[in-house]
């Protein structure tokens, strides 16, 4: 009987120990991995106190290949542990594959655990994709034996899907454009009613001195960028060297703003071609208000409150010339956004503004006054305010035979629909002082004769009469052939048939575009005695000559082509 009691007590004790082991020794485990090359797997967990964790698995690092994991603080977005920093990579097994088992301790908080498998895209991977003709098998380099687990024996360890905190932080932001994939152009506006302090957090890619995936902020009143990722302000974001981030406070005055984020054709959340940044879920740009007072200044963006442009010559395709006339009834500032292409220091696709009455150029898109417009380096952008006096003006835009809207021969700009020129009034109340006109049929009040938009193989004649001696201004554009002229204008006296003036290479200058384009500007008193002479160089006439009556003049031949090769849009 005594033996039976002892045996029963032993069984009871073993049962109690087993129950205690199940209650206090049961491990909870998170596993991430088993993904295709270039992909990231992630999960999350929360700790209700300080907990000791075990991080283990199988990784790879070597010969352009990598597979490893890391842990991120969900609230601060800071890296708290990474296998890249906590392993001696000089001790690797064959092929760079190795097992690891680490003991770490983390404080109370929310965390995300990540694992990536991929290739630093080198020559071998390029050749593999070429000879597989881009098949999906070339990109599916999944290896189920590569993974990482995070486990703990504490009931304070609570797994989750790793998205909840990210989605909450994004939802409560002023603007959040995250999870950016290849070839995306994201934008979202916001309005501030007062000066506001914001936290700006952005992650992107930078190759050399040029950003590849990046964001910026534009003041929609001035069309100027109020924040742009300057090279020396960006920090390494973990992973590949080209991963960069910015995480600082900025202060913006009251106004309407647009936030942009753009990506090129590779290395984004859709597929990383090198080691991803430590915070891949926030790849993009996010703005948070720093306090309740700051958040109270944030207002939903209303596009109707924006000042609308009065000239839009955009989405311009190749070999085009577009123009539009406008009149200003008083002096005012106007805002210009022009996107175009530069080549060898000069602009190939560009815009300019001329005075419609005297044809003088009042503004031109010049390479030295532009900034990079995203995409290929030759994409340039002018975004600034200029001042114009009361008068009549014509906006022009021209493109060459390549790299234009929807027919790019290199990476397009990050706002391709704006390829061309757009003009706004700086103040909405100025709109009533702006009038548009048809520039094709425009004739200034002081013009006495005009032959324009001349096409190939044309010989056009117009006549005019001067009842008294008159000072006139001539403006002509044509084509040169070496030292001679192919398209040019001439003025003749209708009575004598002699030349009063002729457009020559010597009395013209470069008119822009091709070197053969020439333009001439001259002001003189046409007189019968001055026929065939350079009237700009002749001496001041005597009083008797000045009183001479002028007879009727005839212009028998003027064939100059100011817009050679232009399309119907001319």
Secondary structure, DSSP 8 states (H G I E B T S, - for coil): -HHHHHHHHHHHHHHHHHHHHHHHS--EEEEEE---TTEEEEEEEEESS-EEEEEEEEEEEETTEEEEEEEEETTT--EEEETTTSS-TTS--GGGEEEEEEEEEE-SEEEEEEEEEEE---HHHHHHHHHTTT-HHHH----TT-EEEEEESSTTEEEE-S-HHHHHHHHTSSEEEES--TT-EEEEEEEESS-EEEEEEEEEEEETTEEEEEEEEEETTTTEEEEE--GGG-EE-SSSTTEEEEEEEEEE-SEEEEEEEE--SSSBTTB-SS---TTGGG-EEEEEESSHHHHHTEE---GGGS--EEEEE-S--SS-EEEEEEEESS-EEEEEEEEEEEETTEEEEEEEEEETTT--EEEE--GGG-EE-SSSTTEEEEEEEEEE-SEEEEEEEE--SSSBTTB-SS---TTGGGBEEEEEESSGGGGGGEEEE-GGG---TT-S----S--TT--EEEEE--SS--EEEEEEEEEEETTEEEEEEEEEETTT--EEEE--STT-EE-SSSTTEEEEEEEEE--GGGTTS-TTTS----HHHHT-----EEEEEEE--TTTT--TT-
